[in-house]
Amino acid sequence: MLRVILAIGLAWLLTACSGAGTELRPELVEQAIAWQLSQTQQELSQQLRLPVAPDGIRVSHVKVTQQTPLKIQNLPSYQVKGTCDFTIKRPKHTLTQRQVPFEVYLQRQTAEKTWRAAYPKVNEAGEPTWLTQPLDS
């Protein structure tokens, strides 16, 4: 009987500890959204031949509605969907949007202590690839 209780306790501890480092904290999701918005802003500025505005992006009120595990570059990752508010400060005006749907990708690094935001892109050869950016952990 004691062995069964110890086995159950050990299994519970191993399960509890294994997921502790994989929790997606709200700040990580906010950082990933802000980075993705800045990437989109840079691409639009390049296509429209406009000067790139300084980063003045603030993300708030993030509500995650879906978190799907997947692999990006053979590393454990998550596709995260939900809604958020954001504000973009431009030199001559400020744009605020509320309850905007978002979809971001977060990639867990091999040391399992850091995260990277991942942004899907198509290279010159037309093949899908990923841009990644370290996030503050």
N, C-alpha and C positions, 0 to 999 in steps of 0.2 A: 504494500500500500504506500509506504514512504517513497519507494522508487517511482511510482506512478505520479505522485504529487511533485517530486523533484523534477521528473521529466516534463510535466506540464508547465511547471514554473520556469524551467530552462527554455522551453520552446516559446513561452510568452515573452521572456526577456530578449531572446534572439529576434523575435518578430518586432518587438517594440523598438529595439536599437537599430535594426536595419533600415527602418523608415525614417528615423530621426533626421538624418542629413539630407533627405530628398524633399523636404517640405518647401514649397514655393512660397516664400514670404511676399507680402504685398509690395514691399519696396523693390524687390527684384522685378516684379511684373511692371511696376510703374517705370523703372529704368528702361526695361525692354521696349515699352510703348514709346517713351520719349526718344530712344535711339532710332526706332523704326520711323517715327514721325520726322526726325531730322534727316534720315536717309531719303525718305520720300520728298521732303522739301528740297534737298540738294539735287535730286534727279530732275524735279520739275524746274528748278532754277537753271540747270544746265540745258534742258530741252528748250526752254523759253528764252535762253540767253539773258537771264537776269542775274544781278549780283546775289550771291548767297547771303542771306541775313544771318547775323550772329545767333547762336543757339540761345533762344529765350523760350524754351518749351517747359511748361509745368503741367504735370499730369496729376489728377486727383480723383477721388470717389471711384476707385476701381472696384468693379463687381465682377468676379469670375463666375461664369456660368457653366463652363466646360473645360476639363483638363484631360487631354488624351496623351498617353505615353507613346513614344515612337523613338526611332534611332535617326540621328543626324551624324554623318561621318563616323558611323559605328560607335557612337556614344549615346548613352541614355538621354532622352530629351522629352520635352512636352510641347504639345500644341495647346495654347491657352486662349480661350475665347471669353468674351464678356462685353461689358460696357464701361466707359469712363468719361470723365470730363477732362478737357485739356485747354490750355491757353498758350497761344503762340504770340510772342511779342516781336513785332517788326519795327523797323525804324520809324515809320509814320503812323502805325496803328497797331492795335491789339485785337486778335481774333480769339474768341472763346466759344467752344462747342460743348454741349452737355449731352450726356447719355449716348455717346458715340460708340457704335460697335467696334471692337478691336479683335485682332487675331495676331498673336505673337508666338514665337518659338523660343524656348529656353533649353539650352544644352548643358548638361552636367559634365564637368571636367573629370579626368581620370582620377585625380586626387580626391574627388568628391568633397572638396572644400570650397570650390568656386563654380560660378555659373557664367555662361556666355549667352548673349542674345544672338539669335540666328535669323537671318533675313534671306528668303529665297530669291535667287536671281538667275537670269539666263546669260551665259557667257557669249562671246563673239561667235562661237561655233554652234550656238543654239542649244547647248546642253545645260541642264539645270545644275546650279551650284549654290553654295551658301556663303554669305558674308557673315562673319561672327565678330562680336565685340565683347570684351570682358565686362562684367558687371561688378559693382562693389558688393562684396558679400557681407 
